Amino acid sequence: MPQTRDTVKEFDFNAKDFERVRAMIYKRAGIALADSKQEMVYSRLARRLRATGINSFVRYLDDLEAGRLGAEWEAFTNALTTNLTSFFREAHHFPLLADHIKHKRGEQLNIWCSASSTGEEPYSIAITACEAFNTLTPPVHIIATDIDTNVLNTAANGVYPIERIEKMPMEQQRRFFLRGKGDKAGLVRVRPELRQLITFRQLNLLEDDWAIRGPFDAIFCRNVMIYFDKATQRKILSRFVPLMRSDALLFAGHSENFLYVSDSLKLRGKTVYELDAAHRSAGAKAPQRA
């Protein structure tokens, strides 16, 4: 009986290879791959084998661990990172953010977007700040980090297909985006004033030194913890606390519940947290620049 297209693979990839990949990405990025992700892993890493000219997963993983592939660790990590995002995703967060920062007039505000992906989230934060203060130059500085350098490049460029902003009110589109013309038709670019509010930086949440400083008035860590096991979640959240001002807000994804992994937080609103009373006095106070 002839093999079907579904059963033929370009490269051998068995359960042992998958377990090895799981261990490697967990150690490097803290990502806990579910059993159901084997086909996804094959599909994404097969592209890396083609790109490197290597004809087997065993050799690819051997060379990677031995350091014989130069910058391939970065490409390996990027390939296994999921980047689903959109402008004003989980829209209920942004009015709460606007209200929070409007009550801090006269202060320089720092916000950390800890998984910026291709930039839609930090730009949504920047738009919210501009609207809250009714100016394109609000007193807000946003640090936007991600482990994936490819998506950070997209974010820093701030250029998107026009379809990405079609659900936004026309007034927001006109105020915050520039439409491409000629060979750039069908694209939009974020206005330079928005881009100047944001510093994009590569950061692995598992690193011992995050190389950023607080205090932060808000931290966005949305749809990130779902990729980590409970021990890693606890470790990351415990490191957020000293970086938060006493009244800071922490925004989570719709399927994430931080109360189960941290006793330092209490619920402020739907998937929005703040420090509990016992930890508010321990919140960051020093006026450091992120």
N, C-alpha and C positions, 0 to 999 in steps of 0.2 A: 504494500500500500504506500503510495507516495506521500512524502511529508508535506503538510500544508504550510502556508506562509506563516501561520501563527506559531508553529512548532519549530521553525528553523531560526536559529540565532547566529548572528555573524561571529560572536565570540562565546566561548564556553563561560558560563557563570552559574555556579552552583551555590547551595546553601552555605557551604564553608566560606566561599568568597564573600557572600552577603554578610555573614557574621563578622568577617574581618573588616569590611567597610563600616559596619555599624560601630565596631569598637574604635576604629580610627577617627570617625567623625565625632563620636561622643567625647573622645579624649581631646580632640582639637577644638571643637566648638560647643560641646555640651548638648548636641542635638541627639535625642533618643529616637531612632528610627523604629517605627512599628513593624511588626511582621509583614503587614500588608504592603510594605513599600519596596519589596524586592524588585518588582518589574520597573518601578519608577527609577530605582537606583541603576538598574541595568541600562535603561534607556539614556539616562543622563551621562553616565560614565562611559558608555560606549562611544559617545562623541569625543571624550577625552582620549580614548585609545586611538581613535582615528587621527585626532589632532597631533598626537605625539608619535604616531607611526608604530605603536606597540600592538602586537597581535594577540596578547593574552592578558586576562585580568590578573593572574598570578604574577606575571612579570611586571605589570604596571604598578601593582601594590607593593611588590618587593622594591622596585626602583624608587617609588615615592618614599617609602619608609627609610631607605638607605640614603636619601638626599641626592639621588642621581638625576633628578628631573628639575633642578633649579626652582623656578617660581611655580611649579605645578601644584604645590600644596594649596596655593591661593585659588587656582582654577578648580581643583578638586572640591574645596570648600564652597566656592561659588556655585558649582554645579548642583550641590546637594542642599542649597538654601532655597526655601520657597519664598517668593516675593509677590504676594497678592495684596493689592492696595488700590485706593481710589481717592479722589478729592472728597473731603468731608465724609469719609467712611465713619459709620457709627455717629451720625450727625448730632445726637443728643449731647455729646461731650462738649461741643464748641460753644453753645450758649453759656454753659456752666463755666468754661474757661474764660469767656468774655466777661462775665460777671465777676469772676475771681480777680482778674487783672485790673478791671476798671476801679476797683476799690483800693488799688495801690498807686494811684496817681502821685507823681512826684518822685517815684522810685525807679531805679534801673532794674528791670525784671529779667531773670534768666530762666529759660525753659530748655529741658533736654528731651529730645525725641530719640529714644534709644534704639529704634529699628526703623530707620528712615526709608528703607527700600528705595524706590525710584523717585522719591521726593514729594509725592502727593501729600503725605501727612505733614511734614514740616512746612510746606507752602500753605496748607490749610490753616495751620497754627498762625503763620505770619499774616494771612488774610484776616483771620479773626482778630489779631492784635491791631492791625490797621483800622479795622472797622470799629473796634472798641474805643480807640483813641481818636478816630476820625482824622487820621493822617497817614501818609505813606512812610513816615519816619517815627514810629512809636518807640518809646523807651524800652525796647525788648530785644534781647539777644537770644537766638535759638542755636543750640548745639544739636546737630543731626548726625547720628552715627549709625553705622551698619557694619557687619562683618564682611559683606560682599562688596568688593571694590568695583565690580561692573555696574551695579545699580547706583553706587555713589557717583560714578561718572555721569550717568543719566540724570541724576538728581541735580548735580552741580550745573549741568548744562541748562536745565529748566526748559527743555523743548519737548512738546508732547503732541500726539495726534489730536486734532480738534475735537474728536469724539469724546476724549477724556473729560472735557469741560461742558459738554452739552447739557448736563442736568443742573448745572449751576445757573442761578439767576442771570439774566442778560447784563444787568448792571455790574455784577461781579466780573463777568467775562470782560466787559469793556474797561473796567477800572484796573484790573490786575493782570491782563494778558495782552500781548501784541500778536496780531494775526499775520501769518506769513503770506508773502506775495510771490508771484512768478513760480520758480521751481520749489519754493517753500510753501506754496499754497496747500492747505489742508493741515498745516502745523500751527501751533501757537507757542509763544515763548513767554515765560513768566517775566513780568516787568523787573528791571534791574533793581528798583527800590526794594522789592521783596527779597531778591537774592542777597542783597547786602545785609539783610537781617539775620542771615543763616550762615553758620560755619559748618561745612560738611567734613567729616573725619571718619577714617576707618577705625573701628573698635570692636574687639571681641569681648563679650560680656564675661567670658571665662578667664580673661587675663588677670594676673595679680594686680597690675597697675593699670587703671583705666585712663590715666593721663588726662583726666578732666577734674575740675574742681567746682564745688558748689559755692554758695548755696543756691538751690533751685527753687523757684516759685511753683513749678509744675514739672512733672516727669511723665512722659508718655511711654508706656511699655505695653503696647497693645498687640495681641496675637503673637506674642513672642514666647511666653512661658509654656504654651501648649506643646512646644517642641522639646522642653526640658523635663527631666524627672523631678520628683519632689525635692530631693536633696539639693539639686542645682537651683531650683526655684528659691528655696530657703536661703541659700548662700547669696544669690543675687539680690533678693529683697532686703536682706540684712545689710547689704552694702549701700542700698538706696537711702536707708534711714538717715545716716549721718550727713548725706548730701542735701537733704530736704530742709527748707525753712520750717519753722514750727507750724506754720499755717499752710504749707504746701499741699498741692493735690497730686495724686498719682492715678493716672488713667490706665485702665486695663481693657483687654478685648472682651467681646460679648460672651465668650465661652470660658472665661478665666475667673477664678475665685481665689483671691489672695488671702482671705481670712483663714483658709485651711493650712496655709504654709507660713504665716507670719502672725505673731501676737503683738506686733508693733502698730498695726493698722486697724482702722475701723471704717465702716462703709459710710460714705458721704452722700452718694447718689448711685444711680444705676452704673455699675462697674467703675465707680470713682471712689478713691480712698483718701484718707488723711491720717496723720499720726494720731494714735490714741492719747489720752490725757497723760499717761505715764511716760510717754516718749516725746511729747511736744517740747518739753524743756531741753531734750537732748538734740533737737533739730539743729541743723547748721545755722550759725549766726555770722560767722566771719565773712566780711564783704570781699570775697575772692571772685576773680573773673574766671568763667568756665574755659 
